[in-house]
């Protein structure tokens, strides 16, 4: 991998190692082709429904939060934004680690719908850059629907006085939802080396969202570290304490299941 960090706002060049990696594991890999073919019309319909409903609720809740905003809330709102980003980063790591490490594409319902994209991503990392907005964000929108609906229900049923008391908490929940909803979009940007808007590359360079070079560490086989993909802030401390490795050892000791067995099966397909 390239040794120096990319300059602020720059679109980096791929070095020889990265180009070779893309040739070896790209869209022509047998496993990648088979996994991509499992993306179904039913799955597409579910993603469309989730995206439309999710962003309608985000707009609705944003308006209510803006109408309730007061200057005296500012310190707690700032704290809520930071806490929301941290917790979203940790939760993205838990989901990413779980789907990367355990389970199988053959599992009923969740296999093809939710585990399949993780298997495809490791043998064709640039596939995500060819996904449109709906395919990229549909699953995350599904996950955030319930908290968005709950927030909308509160805005429609509770008194202004009660909502003002809850305002800092609701801002924290809303920021957590926003970071969670856009986690896979942020992940997609970390694999996009050309044509990104300047504001996105600046956020990456300032490490407000997951930087491209930072995420490359995860894509070194066997993909067993740096799972947090929202901001990436927690990857280094979690790696230092061996969090994921200890968790895998515990689960393997309790169940006898081997981590990443299904992931390796797809990576080894040659025809």
N, C-alpha and C positions, 0 to 999 in steps of 0.2 A: 504494500500500500504506500501511497505517497507520504513522504516524511514531514513536509511542512504544512502548517495550517493554511487554509485558503484565506486570502485577504478579504477585508470587509466588503460584502456585496458582490464578490467575484463569483463567476461560474467556473469551477475548477476543471482542469483537464484530467482525463483518465490516464493513469500510468500503465506500463506494460502488464503488471500483475493484475490490475483491475480489468483490463481489456481481455486478458486470457481467462480470467474468472467468468466474465460475461459470456465468452465463446463456449466455455465448457458447460455452464449451467443454464444457459438461456432458454428461449422459447422452443428451441429444437430438441431439448432433452426429452426423452421418451416419457418419463414420469410427469414432466411439466405439461406435455400435450394431453396426456390422459386426464390429469387433474383439471385442466382448463375446460375440457369437454364436459365435465360434470356440472358446470354452471348452468342451471335450468331456467326455463321461463317462469316456473313457479317461484323460484328464488328471486328472480328479477322483479316480479310483481310485489313480493313481500318487501323488498328494498324500496321500491317506489312509494308504497303506502307509508312506510316508516319515515322516509325522508320528508314527504309532504306534511304529515301530521306533526313530526318533530319540529320542523322549522316554523310551522304555524303557531305552535305552542311557545316556541322561543320568542317570536314576535309579540305574542299576546302578553307573556310574562315580562318581557323587556319594557313594554309600555307602562305596565303597572308599577314596576320597580322605579322607573324614572319619575312617575307621578308622586311616589312616596318619598323620594330622595330628600334628605336634609343635610346641611353642612356638618352638623354635629355627629352625623354617622360616619364621617370620612375615616377616622382612624380604624374603626372596627371593620369598615368595608375593605380598606387596604389589607388588613390582617386576613380577612376572609378570602381575598383574591390569592394571596400567597399560600394560605392553607389549602385552598381549593386546588391550586396548581400542584402542590406537593402530594396531596391525597390522590388526585387524578393520575399523577405519574406513578405512584405506588400501585394503584389498581390496574393501570395499563400493564405494569410488569407482572402482576399476579395472573391476569388473563392471558397475556402473551406467553409467560412461562408455562401455564397450565396447558394451553393448546399446543405449544411446541413440544412439550415433554411427554404428555400422557394422551391416551385415547387413540382412536383410529378413524380413518375416513370411512370404514365399513360400519361404524356405529349407527344405529337407527336414528333418523332425523338430524341429530347434531353433527354426525360425521361429514356428510356431503355439504350441509348448510354452513357449518361454522369451523370445523377442523380442516376441511379441504383447502381453504385459502392459505392457511399457515404452512401446509405441506408444499403447496405450489410455490409459495414465496421463497422458500429456502433453495429450491432448485431453479427457480426463475425469478431472482430478486427484482428485476426490472418489470415484471408483469404488472405490478401495482401501478406503474407509471402509465400503462396503457388502459387502465380502468377509468371509466368516466366517474363523474361526481356521485352518481347513484350507487354504483357498485363499490366505490371506495368507502362511502359513509353510511350505507344502508344498515349494516349490523350495529354500528355504534348508535345510530338513531333509535333502533329498536330498544337498546339497553337503557337509554335515557328517557323513554316515553313515560314510564310510571312516575318518576320524580317530577317531570314536567307537568303531568296531569294533576298530581297532588298539589303542586304549587298553584296551578290555575284554579283548582277547586277552592283553595284558601282565599285567593284574591276575589273570588265570586261570592263567597259565603261569610267571610269574617268582617268585622267592623274596622274602620280606618284606625281606631285607637289600638286594637289588637294587632293589626298589621304593622303599625309603627313600632310596637314593642318587639315584633319578630323580625324587623327589617334587616339588621346585621346578619342574623342567621340565614334568612332567605337569600341575601346577597352571596353568602358563602356557598350555599347549596347551588345557586344559579351559576356561580363561577366553576364549581366542580362539574356541573352538567355541561357547561360550554367547553371546558377542556376535555371532558370525556367524549362529547359529541365529535369534536374535531381531531381526536387523537389519530385516527387512521389517515386523515388528510395531512396532518403533520408528518406522520410516518411516510406517506407518499412523497412529500416534499423532500424528505431526507434521502430518497433514492433518485431524485430528479436533478440532473446535473446541468441541464440546459433549459433556458426559457423561463426560469422562475422570476416572478416580480421582484424588484429590488427590495421592497419592504419585507418580503419573506426571507431573502438571503441575509438581510440585516438582523432580523430576529434570530436566525440560526447562528450568525456570527457572534451575537451578543448572548447566546445560549438562553434566550427567553423560551424558545421552542427547540426541539431535538435537532442538533447540528448534524450535517452529513458525515463529517469525519468521525464524530463520536459514535454514530450508529454503525459504522463499518466494523467496529470491534465485535458486534454481535454476529456478523455474517462470516466469521471465521469458523469453519466446521470444527467441532460438532454443535455449534450454536448453543452454548451452555452458559452464557453470561450476558450482561447488559440488556436485560429484557424490558426495562422501562422506556417507553417510546413517546411519551407526551412532551416532557421537557428534558428528560434524561438526567435530571438533577440527582436522583437517588441511585443511579447505577454504580458510581464509584463507592459510596459508603456501603451499599449492600454487598458489593463484591469483596470489599475489605473484610467484612465480618463473615463471609462465606454463606450468606443467607440462603441462596437458592440451592447450593450444594448440600447444605445441612438438611434442608427441607426434602430434597430428593432422596438422600440417604435414609431419612426417617420413613418416607412413604414406601421406598423399596424394601426396607426391613419389615414393615407391617403387611405389605401386600405381595411381595415377591415380583412385582412388575418392574421391568427394566426401563429406565428413562430413555426417551427418544427412539424406541425400537421401531415405531411406525414411520417416523421421520427418515430413518436410515433406509428402510425398505423402499420408499419412493425414490430416494436419492440414488439407489443402486440399480434402478431400472435402466436397461440399455436398449430395449426395443419394444 
